[in-house]
Amino acid sequence: MFPETRLRRLRSTAQMRAMVRETALAPSDFIAPLFVVHGQNIKEEISAMPGQYRFSIDRVVDECRELDAEGVSGVMLFGIPEHKDATGSEAYSPDGIVQQGIRAIKKALPHFIVIADICMCEYTDHGHCGIIHDHDVDNDATLEYLCKQAVSLAQAGVDMVAPSDMMDGRIKAMRKALDENGYTNLPIMAYSAKFSSAFYGPFREAADSAPSFGDRRSYQMDPANANEAIREIRADIEEGADIVMVKPALPYLDIIRRGTELFDLPMAAYHVSGEYAMVKAAAANGWIDEDRIILESLISIKRAGAKIIITYFAKDASRLLNKR
């Protein structure tokens, strides 16, 4: 007890603080989400996400080289198709935009991790994450199309698939489809606790994926429910997920912590577009120290238990860390 115990003793200098620091960030903790589009020499800034871009295949390879040079572990690809239809057919086409991106990146950087998001919202003309029957997303009918997408991405050479649709049973169905097609070693990163969140707004502009009717509350999680999130994580693990994820990150640090305490699988967290956009907007107005906010936000996610952080700040944060 005070005065014998003085906790400030170990905070006296930068070197002392570094020596006893409990949690450390590294560029290898990060996965950078990237948006790929058809065309050539395209690097189009996303207005709601300053510093983030839609890349054509040639330019996305250049971006991956920069990320790799900073020590970032890999990227997660999202595609903007040329054509949308009721079943999101470009999502599972051999020549789909993400499939093209995978092949190009892996050819240029064989060691660099390429993860592909699996969902239908970017590819469907209605903007929902599955097949529509009677003005609602048909869970079981959607599974077939998600599996087709997973196999197509595996054939393109992806290192990991990440289903984000939140359909019941999709991990079990996808694991079976991948195994039957010879991809037994391809890991699945499940968006296990994906909440129906207002923090996704800028992403919907970036990916042109807003639903044309209704919303996604009937399949994404209610933000009020923590116990249900744990049930979702447990179900995905039992169905064969290799990594589980909580999305968004900062508003759900309690779920990340509970998940890491209860389960021994690696935990990922997605630091989403709204979290990014708020920091950029506040920094642009001079209200915050952007660099400190970036690192403080990311360290809180790791401190909560996430081993993998999917973040639009991957390059910026890595550059800050590499300067130290």
Salt bridges, closest charged atoms under 4 A:
ASP29 OD2 - LYS302 NZ 2.96
GLU44 OE1 - ARG54 NH1 3.38
ASP62 OD1 - ARG65 NH1 3.40
GLU63 OE2 - LYS315 NZ 2.95
GLU66 OE1 - LYS315 NZ 2.81
GLU66 OE1 - ARG319 NH2 3.66
ASP68 OD2 - HIS111 NE2 2.94
GLU70 OE2 - ARG319 NE 3.39
ASP85 OD2 - HIS83 NE2 3.55
GLU90 OE2 - HIS38 NE2 2.80
ASP95 OD1 - ARG103 NH2 3.91
ASP138 OD2 - HIS133 ND1 2.75
ASP159 OD2 - LYS106 NZ 2.79
ASP165 OD1 - ARG170 NE 3.38
ASP179 OD1 - ARG175 NE 3.05
GLU180 OE2 - LYS176 NZ 2.63
ASP208 OD2 - LYS84 NZ 3.44
ASP215 OD2 - ARG217 NE 3.56
ASP236 OD2 - ARG170 NH1 3.42
ASP242 OD2 - ARG175 NH1 3.79
GLU275 OE2 - HIS271 NE2 3.98
GLU290 OE2 - LYS280 NZ 2.86
